[in-house]
Amino acid sequence: MKKAAVSSAAAFLLGTMRLNKYLSAHGVCSRREADRLICLGRVAVNKEKAVLGQEVTPGDEVTVCGEKVLAQADEIFLAVNKPRGVVVTTDRSRSDRVLEDLVPKDPRVFAVGRLDKESEGLILMTNNGDVSNRIQKARSFHEKEYVVCVDRLVTPGFLKKMREGVYLEDLGRTTRPCRVRKVDAECFSIILTEGMNRQIRRMCRTLGYEVTSLKRIRVMNILLGDLPEGAYRPLTQDEISELKRQLHTRAEDSGNGTGKQTSAHERTRRSSGSGKQGLLCSKPRDHEQPRV
């Protein structure tokens, strides 16, 4: 008999949960950001400084930057049209305008992935940390679509090289094959299934082009549509259901070995990298920070 699915919250009530997952499940931040905050000493459990890999129980008091983490509210999913110049970060020590300024402060939601400061377009925000984490996993091949304009004519040769994958020397990696089509003389659309740091800009620069504008128009089944710049909207229930269906389907494919194959370089990186938490507080490598 197939076991019934158990939510993270329900499972937590039955035992322990890793601290970074706890913070993600309670809408504080993503797991990666949680690890960063733990490394910086901003997370405490029962008034003691937390460590990477720490487990928490239902009776523990968890604080972040001195504020107690409260029970998760109803899940929220927002689509936001990020303008140029807005930074996707939780760090308010800089003078930049940040994405969180565009949405209500309560209950708190956080960004699913990133767009760099000079890029614009669709970003999803949610307080559901599990969904956020699954969308961002590169091995799941979730699609993100962009419209990009460059400083030169888009040629058939350029499109072919972009489709086949571009070796990025500074990252020591070749991008995955992707779908690319010409939109007009100096613009094209591209659908990625990964998110290396400033990937599209790096790909174009490697081929002798500079990006003049970059807009994300789709994340999986969620479309930017005619959402005004700087505005947000709640996702519809149909959108949320389809998003979760796609995430569940991809997770099942991966678990059954029927998903797309991971590159040899990726497998090597995972096996030789920081596979276990709690050993070292290290800054994520450049290509592990998903910005485009």
C-alpha positions as CSV (number, residue, x, y, z in Angstrom):
1,M,0.0,0.0,0.0
2,K,1.3,3.4,-0.9
3,K,2.0,5.6,2.2
4,A,0.0,8.8,2.5
5,A,2.0,12.0,2.0
6,V,3.0,13.7,5.3
7,S,3.6,17.5,5.3
8,S,6.8,18.9,6.8
9,A,4.8,20.5,9.6
10,A,3.1,17.2,10.5
11,A,6.3,15.3,10.3
12,F,7.9,17.9,12.6
13,L,5.3,17.2,15.3
14,L,6.3,13.6,15.3
15,G,10.0,14.2,15.8
16,T,12.9,16.5,14.9
17,M,13.7,18.7,11.9
18,R,16.9,20.2,10.6
19,L,17.1,23.8,11.6
20,N,17.5,25.2,8.0
21,K,14.4,23.2,6.9
22,Y,12.5,24.5,10.0
23,L,13.2,28.1,9.1
24,S,12.2,27.5,5.5
25,A,9.0,25.7,6.5
26,H,8.1,28.6,8.8
27,G,8.4,31.2,6.0
28,V,11.6,32.9,7.4
29,C,13.8,32.3,4.4
30,S,15.1,29.7,2.0
31,R,17.3,26.8,3.3
32,R,20.4,28.3,1.7
33,E,19.7,31.7,3.3
34,A,19.1,29.9,6.6
35,D,22.5,28.3,6.5
36,R,24.0,31.8,5.8
37,L,22.3,33.3,8.8
38,I,23.3,30.4,11.0
39,C,27.0,30.9,9.9
40,L,26.7,34.6,10.8
41,G,25.5,33.7,14.3
42,R,22.1,35.3,13.8
43,V,20.1,32.2,14.7
44,A,19.6,30.9,18.2
45,V,17.9,27.8,19.6
46,N,16.8,28.1,23.3
47,K,18.9,31.2,23.6
48,E,22.1,29.3,22.4
49,K,23.8,30.2,19.2
50,A,22.8,27.6,16.5
51,V,25.2,25.6,14.4
52,L,24.9,24.2,10.9
53,G,23.1,20.8,10.8
54,Q,21.4,21.3,14.1
55,E,18.1,19.5,14.8
56,V,15.2,21.2,16.5
57,T,12.1,19.7,18.3
58,P,8.6,21.1,18.6
59,G,9.3,22.5,22.1
60,D,12.4,24.5,21.1
61,E,12.4,28.3,20.9
62,V,14.0,29.5,17.7
63,T,15.0,33.1,17.1
64,V,16.4,34.9,14.1
65,C,18.1,38.2,14.7
66,G,16.5,38.3,18.1
67,E,12.9,37.7,16.8
68,K,11.0,34.5,17.7
69,V,10.0,32.3,14.8
70,L,6.2,31.9,15.0
71,A,3.9,29.2,13.5
72,Q,3.5,29.3,9.8
73,A,0.5,31.2,8.5
74,D,-1.6,30.1,5.6
75,E,0.5,29.6,2.5
76,I,0.9,32.6,0.2
77,F,2.1,32.7,-3.4
78,L,2.7,36.0,-5.2
79,A,3.9,36.9,-8.7
80,V,6.0,40.1,-8.7
81,N,7.2,42.1,-11.6
82,K,10.6,43.3,-10.5
83,P,11.8,46.5,-12.0
84,R,15.4,47.2,-13.0
85,G,17.3,48.6,-10.0
86,V,15.5,46.6,-7.4
87,V,17.7,44.1,-5.5
88,V,16.6,40.6,-4.5
89,T,18.1,40.3,-1.1
90,T,17.1,40.3,2.6
91,D,20.2,42.4,3.5
92,R,19.0,46.0,4.2
93,S,22.5,47.3,5.1
94,R,22.8,48.6,1.5
95,S,21.0,51.7,0.2
96,D,19.4,49.8,-2.7
97,R,15.6,49.3,-3.0
98,V,14.9,45.7,-2.2
99,L,12.2,43.3,-3.5
100,E,10.4,43.0,-0.2
101,D,9.5,46.7,-0.4
102,L,7.1,45.8,-3.3
103,V,4.9,43.4,-1.3
104,P,3.1,43.5,2.1
105,K,5.3,43.1,5.1
106,D,2.9,40.7,7.0
107,P,2.8,37.8,6.6
108,R,6.4,37.7,5.4
109,V,7.2,36.1,2.0
110,F,10.6,35.5,0.4
111,A,11.8,35.3,-3.2
112,V,12.0,32.0,-5.0
113,G,15.4,32.4,-6.7
114,R,16.9,35.7,-7.9
115,L,17.2,38.2,-10.7
116,D,20.2,40.5,-10.7
117,K,19.8,44.2,-10.1
118,E,19.8,45.2,-13.8
119,S,17.3,42.4,-14.8
120,E,13.5,42.7,-14.6
121,G,10.4,40.6,-14.8
122,L,8.8,37.7,-13.0
123,I,9.8,36.6,-9.5
124,L,7.7,34.3,-7.4
125,M,7.5,35.0,-3.6
126,T,6.1,32.6,-1.0
127,N,6.1,31.6,2.6
128,N,6.1,27.9,1.6
129,G,9.8,27.0,2.0
130,D,9.5,23.5,0.7
131,V,8.0,24.6,-2.6
132,S,10.6,27.3,-2.9
133,N,13.4,24.9,-2.4
134,R,12.1,22.4,-4.9
135,I,11.6,25.1,-7.6
136,Q,15.2,26.2,-7.2
137,K,16.8,22.7,-7.5
138,A,18.7,22.7,-10.8
139,R,18.5,18.9,-11.1
140,S,14.7,19.2,-11.4
141,F,15.0,20.9,-14.8
142,H,12.2,23.4,-14.1
143,E,11.7,25.9,-16.9
144,K,12.3,29.6,-16.7
145,E,11.8,31.8,-19.8
146,Y,13.4,35.1,-20.6
147,V,13.3,37.8,-23.4
148,V,16.7,39.2,-24.0
149,C,18.0,42.1,-26.1
150,V,21.6,42.5,-27.1
151,D,23.9,45.1,-28.7
152,R,24.3,43.3,-32.0
153,L,22.2,41.5,-34.6
154,V,21.1,38.1,-33.5
155,T,22.5,35.6,-36.1
156,P,21.6,32.0,-36.8
157,G,25.1,31.1,-35.6
158,F,24.6,32.8,-32.3
159,L,21.3,31.1,-31.7
160,K,22.8,27.7,-32.6
161,K,25.6,28.1,-30.1
162,M,23.3,29.3,-27.3
163,R,21.0,26.3,-28.0
164,E,23.8,23.8,-27.8
165,G,25.4,25.1,-24.6
166,V,28.2,27.6,-24.0
167,Y,31.3,26.9,-22.0
168,L,31.8,29.5,-19.3
169,E,35.5,29.7,-18.6
170,D,35.2,31.6,-15.3
171,L,32.8,29.0,-13.9
172,G,34.5,26.0,-15.6
173,R,31.1,24.7,-16.8
174,T,29.1,24.3,-20.0
175,T,25.5,25.4,-19.9
176,R,22.8,22.9,-20.6
177,P,21.3,22.8,-24.0
178,C,18.2,25.0,-24.1
179,R,15.5,26.4,-26.4
180,V,16.2,29.7,-28.1
181,R,14.4,31.6,-30.8
182,K,14.8,34.9,-32.5
183,V,12.2,37.6,-31.5
184,D,13.5,40.5,-33.6
185,A,16.7,41.8,-35.0
186,E,18.5,42.2,-31.7
187,C,16.3,40.2,-29.3
188,F,15.7,36.5,-28.6
189,S,13.8,34.4,-26.1
190,I,15.5,31.6,-24.1
191,I,14.2,28.9,-21.9
192,L,16.6,27.7,-19.2
193,T,16.4,24.7,-16.9
194,E,19.2,25.8,-14.6
195,G,20.2,29.1,-13.0
196,M,23.9,29.8,-12.8
197,N,24.9,33.2,-11.5
198,R,24.2,35.8,-14.3
199,Q,24.1,32.9,-16.7
200,I,22.5,34.6,-19.8
201,R,24.8,37.6,-19.5
202,R,27.8,35.3,-19.3
203,M,26.7,33.2,-22.2
204,C,26.2,36.3,-24.4
205,R,29.5,37.9,-23.4
206,T,31.3,34.6,-24.2
207,L,29.9,34.8,-27.7
208,G,30.8,38.5,-28.1
209,Y,27.5,40.1,-27.2
210,E,26.4,42.4,-24.4
211,V,22.9,42.2,-22.9
212,T,21.0,45.5,-23.1
213,S,17.8,44.3,-21.5
214,L,16.7,41.0,-19.8
215,K,13.2,40.2,-18.7
216,R,11.9,36.9,-17.2
217,I,8.4,36.2,-18.5
218,R,7.7,32.7,-17.1
219,V,8.6,30.4,-14.2
220,M,7.3,26.9,-14.9
221,N,3.5,27.4,-15.5
222,I,3.4,31.0,-14.0
223,L,3.3,33.8,-16.6
224,L,4.3,37.4,-16.1
225,G,1.5,38.4,-18.5
226,D,0.5,42.1,-18.4
227,L,1.3,42.6,-14.7
228,P,2.5,46.2,-14.4
229,E,6.2,46.9,-13.4
230,G,6.6,47.0,-9.6
231,A,3.2,45.4,-9.0
232,Y,2.3,42.0,-7.6
233,R,-0.6,39.6,-7.7
234,P,-1.6,36.5,-5.8
235,L,-1.4,33.3,-7.8
236,T,-4.8,31.7,-8.5
237,Q,-5.7,28.4,-6.9
238,D,-5.4,26.7,-10.4
239,E,-1.9,28.1,-10.8
240,I,-0.8,26.9,-7.4
241,S,-2.3,23.4,-8.0
242,E,-0.6,23.1,-11.4
243,L,2.7,24.4,-9.9
244,K,2.6,21.7,-7.2
245,R,1.5,19.0,-9.6
246,Q,4.6,19.8,-11.8
247,L,6.9,19.7,-8.8
248,H,5.4,16.4,-7.6
249,T,5.7,14.9,-11.1
250,R,9.3,15.9,-11.4
251,A,10.1,14.6,-7.9
252,E,8.6,11.3,-8.8
253,D,10.5,11.1,-12.1
254,S,13.7,11.8,-10.2
255,G,13.0,9.3,-7.6
256,N,12.2,6.6,-10.2
257,G,15.3,7.4,-12.2
258,T,13.2,8.5,-15.2
259,G,14.1,12.2,-14.9
260,K,16.7,13.8,-17.1
261,Q,20.3,12.8,-16.5
262,T,22.6,15.0,-14.4
263,S,25.9,15.9,-16.2
264,A,29.1,14.1,-15.1
265,H,30.5,17.4,-14.0
266,E,27.5,18.0,-11.8
267,R,27.7,14.6,-10.2
268,T,31.4,15.1,-9.5
269,R,30.8,18.5,-8.0
270,R,28.1,17.2,-5.7
271,S,30.2,14.2,-4.5
272,S,33.3,16.3,-3.9
273,G,31.5,19.4,-2.5
274,S,29.9,20.1,0.8
275,G,27.6,17.1,0.8
276,K,27.1,17.2,4.6
277,Q,26.2,20.3,6.5
278,G,27.7,21.3,9.8
279,L,31.3,20.7,8.7
280,L,32.2,24.2,7.4
281,C,30.6,27.6,7.0
282,S,31.6,28.4,3.5
283,K,30.3,31.0,1.0
284,P,28.4,29.4,-1.8
285,R,30.5,29.1,-5.0
286,D,29.8,31.7,-7.7
287,H,27.9,29.3,-10.0
288,E,25.7,28.1,-7.1
289,Q,24.0,31.5,-6.7
290,P,21.0,31.5,-9.0
291,R,21.0,34.8,-10.7
292,V,20.4,35.6,-14.3
